[in-house]
Structures are given as C-alpha cells and as structure tokens.
Amino acid sequence: QVQLVESGGGLVQAGGSLRLSCAASGLTFSRYAMGWFSRAPGKEREFVSVIRWSGGDTIYADSVKGRSTISRDNAKNTVYLQTNSLKPEDTADYYCAAARRIFTTTPGNYDYWGQGTQVTVSA
C-alpha cells in the first residue's frame, strides 16, 4: 500500500524557518510529481508548491514565492518544503501529495495524499 507521511510541523515564531518532509513508500517515487497543499482554519485547501518527477521544474504559489523552496531526494523517496520568513498567515495543516507523471497544481489530479502536519506561526 502507498503511504505518504509528513513530518516537521510545529510551532514557530514569525520570521523563523521550517522544513517539512514527506516520506513516500509503496510507489515508484521517481515517476510522481510531488506537491504540497495547505488548509488554513476556516479555509479551503490551497496549492503551495509542486516539483516534477525529474526534479527539474517547480511551481510556487504567489503566497510563498521567494520564501519557500521545494526539493526532492529520489534516493530517499522524500520531498521537502523549506519556508523562510514565516508569517502568521502560513498557519495551516500541510499535506503532501503524489501525481503520477502529471505536473499539476490541481488537487484532483493527485493520486495519493498524506494525513498532514500542522504548522502554527505565532506573531
């Protein structure tokens, strides 16, 4: 069975940095684009970032562009999201997702999802 397990969330002060990790198992990791999505309290799920299966192309939401960096280590079956200069509005549950050879920002195109990790940014 496929599992995506996020880690690295927690409580961080505004202006600080955080690196989220997502470890995948049960799939051929290098064949999947890997994305990050967030859901803030009272809000709908939003796209954050995606990295192509080759690791050669990335997309960022305007809200994190210039602050976040997505990367992947195919040897470790792991994708990362590093975010600097954190803001209180970054507070949300963050989800990792896998899309089979589709480079996409659309949630419906993703095949597998993790259970999420909570990020809280205090002012």
C-alpha positions in Angstrom: 0.0 0.0 0.0 1.0 3.6 -0.7 1.9 5.8 2.3 2.9 9.4 2.4 4.0 10.6 5.8 4.6 14.2 6.6 6.8 15.5 9.4 8.5 18.7 10.6 5.5 20.7 11.5 5.2 22.6 14.8 5.1 26.0 16.5 7.4 28.6 15.0 7.7 32.4 15.6 7.0 34.8 12.8 10.2 35.4 10.8 11.5 31.9 11.5 12.1 29.0 9.2 10.7 25.5 8.9 11.4 22.5 6.8 8.7 20.0 6.2 9.4 16.4 5.0 7.3 13.8 3.3 8.5 10.2 3.1 6.8 8.0 0.5 6.6 4.3 0.3 4.7 1.7 -1.8 5.2 3.6 -5.1 7.9 4.3 -7.7 8.8 7.7 -6.3 10.7 9.0 -9.3 7.6 8.6 -11.5 5.5 11.0 -9.5 5.3 14.8 -9.3 5.2 15.7 -5.6 3.1 18.6 -4.4 2.4 20.4 -1.2 -1.0 21.8 -0.2 -2.3 23.7 2.8 -5.6 24.2 4.6 -5.9 27.1 7.0 -8.6 27.3 9.6 -11.9 28.1 8.0 -10.4 28.0 4.5 -10.4 25.6 1.6 -7.3 23.6 0.5 -4.8 25.6 -1.4 -1.9 24.8 -3.7 1.5 25.6 -2.3 4.2 24.1 -4.5 5.0 21.1 -6.8 8.2 19.6 -8.2 8.4 17.5 -11.3 9.3 13.8 -11.1 12.7 14.7 -12.7 13.3 17.4 -10.1 14.0 19.9 -13.0 10.9 22.0 -12.8 9.0 23.7 -9.9 5.9 25.9 -9.3 5.2 28.0 -6.3 2.0 29.8 -5.2 2.3 33.5 -5.1 1.9 33.4 -1.3 5.2 31.5 -0.8 7.2 32.6 -3.9 10.6 33.9 -2.7 10.2 32.3 0.7 9.7 28.6 0.0 11.9 26.0 -1.7 10.7 22.6 -2.8 13.2 19.8 -3.3 13.3 16.1 -3.6 15.7 13.2 -2.9 14.7 10.3 -5.0 17.2 8.0 -3.4 15.4 8.6 -0.1 11.9 8.8 -1.5 11.4 12.1 0.2 10.2 15.5 -0.8 10.9 18.7 1.3 9.4 22.1 1.6 11.7 24.7 3.2 10.0 28.0 4.1 11.8 31.1 5.5 10.4 34.3 6.8 7.3 32.6 8.1 4.2 34.6 8.6 1.1 34.1 10.9 -0.9 33.6 7.7 1.2 30.5 7.0 -0.6 28.8 9.9 -2.3 25.7 8.4 -2.3 22.0 8.0 0.2 21.0 5.3 -0.4 18.0 3.1 2.0 16.1 0.8 0.5 14.6 -2.4 1.8 12.5 -5.4 0.6 12.8 -9.0 1.7 10.1 -11.5 3.7 11.8 -14.3 1.4 14.8 -14.2 3.0 18.2 -13.4 -0.1 19.9 -11.9 -1.4 22.3 -9.3 -4.9 20.8 -9.3 -5.7 18.7 -6.3 -8.0 16.4 -8.3 -5.0 15.3 -10.4 -3.2 13.8 -7.4 -3.3 10.1 -6.8 -2.2 9.9 -3.2 -2.3 12.1 -0.1 -0.7 12.2 3.3 -2.5 12.8 6.5 -1.0 16.2 7.1 1.3 18.0 9.6 0.2 21.1 11.5 2.2 24.4 11.2 1.5 27.2 13.6 3.3 30.6 13.2 2.9 32.9 16.2 3.2 36.7 15.9 
